[in-house]
Amino acid sequence: MTSSTMPMMAHLEEFRSRLIKAAIAVAVGTVIAFFFNEEILALLAEPYHVAEPDGTLAFFRPTEAFSTVMRLSIFGGIIIASPVVFYQMWRFAAPALSPKEKKWAYPITAVFVILFTMGVVVGYIALERGLGFLLDFGGDVLTPVIGADFYLKFATRFILAFGIAFEFPVFLFAAAAVGAVTSKQLRSNRRWAILIILIAAALITPSGDPMTLALLAVPLYILFEFSILAIRFILRK
């Protein structure tokens, strides 16, 4: 049954089924991450300690340490479950695709996971650079006393934003697959693409540090060029 003939209730039921499966995967990943919460905390705190060698992350409420561990576990669960989540997203879109397009399910899921992982790694590297830039504004007058809860919210959102941003080539490829865009159109609009990438990178990297911005903008532009090549030579569009 194609997407055009599938009743609305069937769409909703399919969405519910995929959402439940993704949620279960995240829940299982969260439980796994909970047992490694100290390692995850040490990993995420490392950029802060590099930027501020004498600094410590404090908590100010009795329940803050517990909520921080829970948040870290969910963050780890999302990372662990990302292959399942991306696969469920792709399977939900499958009824709208032709049999030829459906064969891309597993390769596209693999690309989703690889790009997301790349984004997370680059985000982690950029986090250290961005923190150093932000904390230097205080000079010798202001001493940073940062709460662990606030810092980890900032760090996880920052890293996840990079991970999500790195997924845009998949959406370009999907748009080309359904005929919404061609490689020629993308090539002719490189200037607009550069502008959009720079604006997006500036919004995602709040430090305003040119190096941090470049850590996101340059890989995104390289991925944009790879997207053009993939559309041209794989889709022949």
Buried (B, 14 or more C-beta within 10 A) or exposed (E): EEEEEBEEEEEEEBEEEBBEBBEEBBEBBBEBBBEBBEEBBEBBBEBBBEBBEEBEBEBEEEEBEEBBBEBBBBBBBBBBBBBBBBBBBBBBBEBEBEEEBBEBBEEBBEBBBEBBBBBBBBBBBBBBBBBBBBBEEEEEEEEBEBBBBBBBBBBBBBBBBBBBBBBBBBEBBBBBBEEEBBBEEBEEEEEEBBEBBBEBBBEBBBBEBEEBBBBBBEBBBEBBBEBBEBBBEEBEB
